[in-house]
Amino acid sequence: MRSADLTWLATKSAALVAGALLVAACATVPQSLQPVPEAQPGIAEVLQHPDALQGAEVIWGGVIASVANLAEGTRLEIVSRPLGRDTRPVSGDRSDGRFRAFFPGFLDPQVHAPLREVTLRGRVTGVTEGMIGAHPYTFPEVEATAVHLWPPVQPEPRVIYRDPFWDPLWDPWGPYRHPWHRGWW
């Protein structure tokens, strides 16, 4: 091979590797939630037409409000949140309401604790009447086939920028001590 061919091959290989890394760095949906359905009903649609949408496959998510372990499985009450491209609930005050999800296995309430973000995949089973405190509420219900608990978001460390030209600790008269400062003489 000529050196020009090797240069061309190296350039193309580098571009291919860079493209692969760029695609890999994009947000990905967790394996347990794939494939994401193209069209799926929202909570408001299920509340309006529960019988027509029974059995529809959904991927919903939000923040856990309560966990109840029953003999048949675990019931989660979730405050709905819009989902991002990676199906993680988007933080904020926007919510379509609450829904209940039944998972046929055991979910530890210490791990799946209130205020943790969760996304689940399942089928709509209808609506049920319940209470939030003393307020009656209609909950859409989902039978979950997969539950993905998201790791807590770590806050960014606080960075303090200091003026490089003035630092009171390195002042020639000591910290905050100047000749005209009271008590110097």
NUKOLVEX-100505 format. One line per field, with one value per residue (C-alpha): residue in three letters; z, y, x. Coordinates in steps of 0.25 Angstrom, whole numbers, plus 2048, in hexadecimal, padded with zeros to 3 digits. Each point is the difference from the previous one (the first is absolute). Example, Ala and Ser with C-alpha at 12.3 -4.5 7.8 and 13.67 -1.06 7.14 Angstrom:
<recs>
res c(Ala / Ser)
z c(81F / 7FE)
y c(7EE / 80E)
x c(831 / 806)
</recs>
This chain:
<recs>
res c(Met / Arg / Ser / Ala / Asp / Leu / Thr / Trp / Leu / Ala / Thr / Lys / Ser / Ala / Ala / Leu / Val / Ala / Gly / Ala / Leu / Leu / Val / Ala / Ala / Cys / Ala / Thr / Val / Pro / Gln / Ser / Leu / Gln / Pro / Val / Pro / Glu / Ala / Gln / Pro / Gly / Ile / Ala / Glu / Val / Leu / Gln / His / Pro / Asp / Ala / Leu / Gln / Gly / Ala / Glu / Val / Ile / Trp / Gly / Gly / Val / Ile / Ala / Ser / Val / Ala / Asn / Leu / Ala / Glu / Gly / Thr / Arg / Leu / Glu / Ile / Val / Ser / Arg / Pro / Leu / Gly / Arg / Asp / Thr / Arg / Pro / Val / Ser / Gly / Asp / Arg / Ser / Asp / Gly / Arg / Phe / Arg / Ala / Phe / Phe / Pro / Gly / Phe / Leu / Asp / Pro / Gln / Val / His / Ala / Pro / Leu / Arg / Glu / Val / Thr / Leu / Arg / Gly / Arg / Val / Thr / Gly / Val / Thr / Glu / Gly / Met / Ile / Gly / Ala / His / Pro / Tyr / Thr / Phe / Pro / Glu / Val / Glu / Ala / Thr / Ala / Val / His / Leu / Trp / Pro / Pro / Val / Gln / Pro / Glu / Pro / Arg / Val / Ile / Tyr / Arg / Asp / Pro / Phe / Trp / Asp / Pro / Leu / Trp / Asp / Pro / Trp / Gly / Pro / Tyr / Arg / His / Pro / Trp / His / Arg / Gly / Trp / Trp)
z c(800 / 7FD / 80B / 7FB / 801 / 80E / 804 / 7FA / 807 / 80D / 7FE / 7FD / 80C / 80A / 7FA / 802 / 80F / 803 / 7FA / 808 / 80D / 7FD / 7FE / 80D / 808 / 7FC / 80A / 800 / 805 / 80A / 7FB / 808 / 7FA / 7F2 / 7F5 / 803 / 7FA / 7F5 / 804 / 80F / 807 / 80B / 80E / 7FC / 7F4 / 809 / 80A / 7F5 / 7F9 / 809 / 7F9 / 7F2 / 805 / 809 / 7FC / 7F9 / 802 / 807 / 806 / 80B / 80B / 80B / 80F / 80A / 809 / 808 / 800 / 805 / 800 / 7FE / 800 / 7F1 / 7FD / 802 / 7FD / 7FD / 801 / 7F6 / 7FE / 7F1 / 7F9 / 7F1 / 7FB / 7FA / 7F3 / 809 / 807 / 80D / 807 / 7FE / 80D / 802 / 805 / 7F3 / 802 / 7FA / 80D / 807 / 7FC / 806 / 7FB / 805 / 7FE / 802 / 808 / 80D / 800 / 80C / 806 / 806 / 7F2 / 7F8 / 80A / 7FF / 7F8 / 7F7 / 7F1 / 7F9 / 7F2 / 7FD / 7F4 / 800 / 7FC / 804 / 808 / 802 / 80B / 80F / 80B / 80B / 80A / 801 / 80F / 801 / 7F2 / 7F6 / 7F4 / 7F3 / 7FD / 7F3 / 802 / 7F9 / 801 / 800 / 7F8 / 803 / 80B / 7FE / 80C / 7FD / 808 / 808 / 7FA / 806 / 802 / 7F9 / 809 / 804 / 7FA / 807 / 7F7 / 807 / 7FC / 7FD / 802 / 80F / 80B / 80E / 806 / 7F9 / 803 / 805 / 80C / 803 / 7FD / 800 / 808 / 7FA / 806 / 801 / 806 / 80E / 80B / 7F8 / 808)
y c(800 / 80E / 80A / 809 / 7F3 / 7FE / 80F / 7FF / 7F3 / 806 / 80D / 7F8 / 7F6 / 80C / 807 / 7F2 / 7FF / 80E / 7FE / 7F3 / 807 / 80C / 7F7 / 7F8 / 80D / 803 / 7FD / 7F2 / 7F9 / 7F5 / 7F2 / 7FC / 80B / 7FD / 801 / 80D / 800 / 80A / 805 / 7FE / 806 / 80B / 800 / 80A / 7F7 / 7F4 / 807 / 805 / 7F2 / 7F5 / 7F5 / 803 / 801 / 7F4 / 7F7 / 80C / 7FF / 80C / 805 / 80A / 805 / 80A / 801 / 7F5 / 805 / 7F3 / 7F1 / 7F5 / 7F1 / 7F7 / 7F1 / 800 / 80A / 80F / 80C / 80D / 80D / 80A / 80F / 801 / 808 / 802 / 7F7 / 804 / 7FA / 7F5 / 7FE / 806 / 809 / 80E / 808 / 80C / 803 / 7FB / 7F3 / 7FA / 7FA / 7F3 / 7F2 / 7F2 / 7F5 / 7F2 / 7F7 / 7F1 / 7FF / 805 / 80E / 804 / 80D / 805 / 7FF / 805 / 80B / 80C / 80C / 7F6 / 801 / 7F4 / 7FD / 7F3 / 7F9 / 7F9 / 7FF / 808 / 7F8 / 80B / 80A / 7FF / 809 / 804 / 80B / 809 / 804 / 804 / 803 / 7F6 / 7FD / 7F8 / 7F8 / 7FA / 7F2 / 7F9 / 7F2 / 802 / 7F6 / 808 / 80A / 809 / 807 / 80C / 803 / 80D / 80D / 805 / 80F / 807 / 804 / 80F / 807 / 80D / 809 / 809 / 80D / 7FD / 80E / 801 / 7F6 / 806 / 7F4 / 804 / 80F / 806 / 805 / 7F3 / 7FC / 80C / 808 / 80E / 80B / 809 / 7F4 / 803 / 7F9 / 800 / 80A)
x c(800 / 804 / 802 / 7F4 / 7F7 / 805 / 7FD / 7F2 / 7FD / 805 / 7F8 / 7F3 / 803 / 801 / 7F3 / 7F9 / 805 / 7FD / 7F2 / 7FE / 804 / 7F7 / 7F4 / 803 / 801 / 7F1 / 7F5 / 7FC / 7F3 / 802 / 800 / 7F4 / 7F8 / 803 / 7FA / 7F8 / 7F2 / 7FE / 7F3 / 7FB / 7F5 / 802 / 7FA / 7F5 / 7FC / 7FF / 7F7 / 7F7 / 7FF / 804 / 7F8 / 805 / 80F / 800 / 80C / 807 / 80F / 806 / 80E / 7FD / 808 / 801 / 803 / 7FC / 7F5 / 7FE / 803 / 7F7 / 804 / 7F5 / 7FF / 7FF / 80B / 803 / 7F7 / 807 / 7F9 / 808 / 7FF / 801 / 80B / 803 / 80B / 80D / 806 / 807 / 7F2 / 805 / 7F6 / 802 / 802 / 7F6 / 7F2 / 7F9 / 7F7 / 7F4 / 7FC / 802 / 7FF / 801 / 809 / 7FF / 80D / 7FE / 80D / 806 / 806 / 807 / 7FA / 80D / 806 / 7F3 / 7FE / 7F7 / 807 / 808 / 7FF / 7FA / 7FC / 7F8 / 7FA / 7F3 / 7F2 / 7F4 / 7F6 / 7F6 / 7FD / 7FD / 7FA / 809 / 804 / 80C / 7FF / 7F1 / 7FE / 7F9 / 809 / 7FE / 80D / 804 / 806 / 80B / 805 / 80F / 809 / 80D / 803 / 80D / 804 / 809 / 80D / 7FE / 806 / 80C / 801 / 80B / 80B / 800 / 80C / 805 / 808 / 80A / 806 / 80F / 804 / 7FB / 7FF / 7FE / 808 / 80C / 7FF / 80D / 7F9 / 7F9 / 7F2 / 7F7 / 80B / 804 / 807 / 7F4 / 7F8 / 7FB / 808 / 80D / 807)
</recs>
